[in-house]
């Protein structure tokens, strides 16, 4: 599961990021609303933890703009305010849940788990592109009657490529979305995973392959 934390209180944001990583989440942390909106719009997150009170673009505005742009990632809104009007405004702006500071870490984790469970009920069991099908419940890739198992990162990369099949995706974006901003993964690692996936596509007899656009990134294409 991948979480985006958006909070201008740097120490708190970093502490939340570390807490979530210790609980096996992949986490990106940003410190203002504009970056939060950019990352959320471009990213592949399961939950956004979004602070309300931020300069320039506050959490209400971020949530509103994301919903206007058809971004349906669950939002857990954080605020120091406990007034009913503030909570109502956050929910009306598109937040899915609300947590008032200060809060217990156990409650934060429980609310995130609840949001991810709720989201998983809306996710299809399969993704398809041309002649391949990715099963999201058992991490297998199929073409016709032939299937192959994918490792966890292979699965995440293939899901990302299939979900963005109309785009060329850079190595930097892949590293950020699959491993996180603080990862030590290099471009060579990405190239190795692409090689693994190409071999598996060939193994199942698919006409789809992962193409490279020089200096730009990767995309899926079906050969005739």
C-alpha positions in Angstrom: 0.0 0.0 0.0 1.2 3.5 -0.9 0.5 6.6 1.2 1.0 10.3 0.5 1.4 12.5 3.5 0.9 16.2 3.0 1.6 18.5 6.0 3.5 21.7 6.4 4.6 20.8 9.9 7.9 19.2 8.8 8.6 17.3 12.0 5.1 15.9 12.2 5.1 14.9 8.5 8.4 13.2 8.8 7.3 11.4 11.9 4.1 10.2 10.2 6.2 9.0 7.2 8.5 7.0 9.5 5.6 5.5 11.4 3.9 4.4 8.2 7.1 2.9 6.8 7.6 0.9 10.0 4.1 -0.5 9.4 5.1 -1.7 5.9 3.6 1.2 3.9 5.4 2.9 1.0 5.3 6.6 1.8 5.9 9.9 0.0 6.0 13.0 2.2 5.5 16.6 1.0 5.2 19.8 3.0 2.8 22.1 1.2 -0.6 21.9 -0.6 0.7 22.6 -4.1 3.2 19.7 -4.0 0.5 17.6 -2.4 -1.9 18.3 -5.2 0.8 17.6 -7.8 1.9 14.3 -6.3 -1.7 13.1 -5.7 -2.7 14.0 -9.3 0.2 12.2 -10.8 0.7 9.4 -8.3 -0.7 5.9 -7.7 -1.6 6.2 -4.0 -4.0 4.1 -1.9 -4.6 6.9 0.7 -3.8 10.6 1.1 -3.2 11.9 4.6 -3.9 15.6 4.2 -3.5 18.4 6.7 -6.0 21.3 6.5 -4.1 24.3 7.7 -1.3 25.0 5.1 -0.2 28.2 3.5 -0.9 29.0 -0.2 -3.1 26.0 -0.9 -4.8 24.5 2.2 -6.2 21.0 2.5 -9.7 22.0 1.6 -8.6 23.4 -1.7 -6.4 20.4 -2.4 -9.3 18.0 -1.8 -11.7 20.1 -3.8 -9.3 20.3 -6.8 -8.6 16.6 -6.7 -12.3 15.7 -6.7 -12.9 18.1 -9.5 -10.2 16.4 -11.5 -11.8 12.9 -10.9 -9.1 11.8 -8.5 -10.9 9.3 -6.3 -8.0 8.4 -3.9 -9.4 8.2 -0.3 -8.4 11.3 1.7 -7.9 11.2 5.5 -8.0 14.9 6.6 -6.0 16.1 9.6 -6.7 19.3 11.5 -6.1 21.0 14.8 -9.7 22.2 14.8 -12.4 20.2 16.4 -15.4 22.3 15.4 -18.3 20.5 13.7 -18.3 23.2 10.9 -14.6 22.4 10.1 -15.3 18.7 9.9 -18.3 19.2 7.7 -16.4 21.5 5.4 -13.6 18.9 5.0 -16.1 16.2 4.1 -18.0 18.4 1.7 -14.7 19.2 0.0 -14.2 15.5 -0.7 -12.4 14.0 2.3 -13.4 10.5 3.2 -12.5 10.6 6.9 -11.4 13.2 9.5 -8.9 13.0 12.4 -8.3 15.8 14.9 -4.8 16.6 16.2 -3.4 15.4 18.5 -4.3 11.8 17.8 -3.2 8.3 18.8 -1.0 6.6 16.3 -3.2 3.5 16.6 -6.2 5.4 15.6 -4.4 6.9 12.6 -3.3 3.4 11.4 -6.8 2.0 12.0 -8.4 4.7 9.9 -5.9 4.2 7.1 -6.6 0.5 7.1 -10.3 1.1 7.0 -9.9 3.4 4.0 -7.8 0.9 2.1 -10.3 -1.8 2.8 -13.1 0.4 1.5 -11.1 1.3 -1.6 -10.2 -2.4 -2.3 -13.9 -3.1 -2.6 -14.0 -0.8 -5.6 -11.0 -2.2 -7.4 -11.5 -4.7 -10.2 -9.9 -8.1 -9.8 -8.3 -7.8 -13.3 -6.7 -5.2 -15.5 -6.5 -5.8 -19.2 -4.5 -4.3 -22.1 -4.6 -5.7 -25.6 -4.0 -9.5 -25.2 -2.8 -9.5 -21.6 -4.7 -9.7 -18.3 -3.2 -8.9 -14.9 -4.9 -10.6 -12.0 -4.8 -8.2 -9.0 -5.7 -10.8 -6.4 -3.0 -13.4 -7.1 -0.3 -11.4 -9.0 -0.5 -13.4 -12.2 -0.2 -12.2 -15.8 -2.0 -14.1 -18.5 -2.3 -14.2 -22.3 -4.9 -16.7 -23.5 -4.6 -19.9 -21.5 -1.0 -19.3 -20.4 -0.1 -17.5 -17.1 3.0 -16.5 -15.2 3.4 -15.4 -11.6 4.9 -12.0 -10.9 7.0 -10.9 -7.9 5.6 -8.0 -5.8 7.6 -5.3 -7.6 7.1 -6.8 -11.0 3.3 -6.8 -10.3 3.4 -3.1 -9.1 5.3 -2.0 -12.2 3.1 -3.9 -14.6 0.0 -2.6 -12.9 1.3 1.0 -13.2 2.2 0.5 -16.9 -1.2 -1.0 -17.7 -3.1 1.7 -15.7 -1.2 4.4 -17.7 -0.9 2.6 -21.0 -1.4 5.8 -23.0 1.6 7.5 -21.4 5.4 7.3 -21.5 6.6 6.8 -17.9 10.1 7.9 -16.9 12.4 5.9 -14.7 12.2 8.6 -12.0 8.5 8.4 -11.9 8.6 4.6 -11.6 11.1 4.7 -8.8 9.0 7.3 -7.0 5.7 5.5 -7.3 6.9 1.9 -6.8 9.7 2.3 -4.2 9.2 5.8 -2.8 11.2 9.1 -2.8 13.7 7.9 -0.2 14.6 4.7 -1.9 18.1 3.8 -2.8 16.9 2.1 -6.0 18.8 3.2 -9.1 17.8 3.4 -12.8 19.8 0.1 -13.3 17.4 -1.7 -11.0 14.4 -0.4 -13.1 16.1 -1.6 -16.3 16.5 -5.0 -14.7 12.8 -5.3 -13.7 11.8 -4.2 -17.2 14.0 -7.0 -18.6 12.3 -9.5 -16.2 8.8 -8.4 -17.3 9.7 -8.5 -21.0 10.8 -12.1 -20.6 7.6 -13.0 -18.9 5.5 -11.4 -21.6 7.5 -13.4 -24.1 7.0 -16.6 -22.1 3.2 -16.3 -22.1 3.2 -15.6 -25.8 1.9 -12.0 -25.7 2.3 -9.6 -28.6 2.6 -6.8 -26.0 6.0 -5.7 -25.0 7.5 -2.9 -22.9 9.0 -0.3 -25.2 11.7 2.3 -24.4 11.5 5.8 -25.7 15.1 7.1 -25.4 15.6 9.7 -22.6 11.9 9.7 -21.8 10.8 6.3 -20.4 8.7 3.2 -20.9 5.4 2.4 -22.5 3.4 -0.7 -23.5 2.9 -1.5 -27.2 1.4 -4.4 -29.1 3.2 -5.6 -32.2 1.2 -6.7 -35.3 
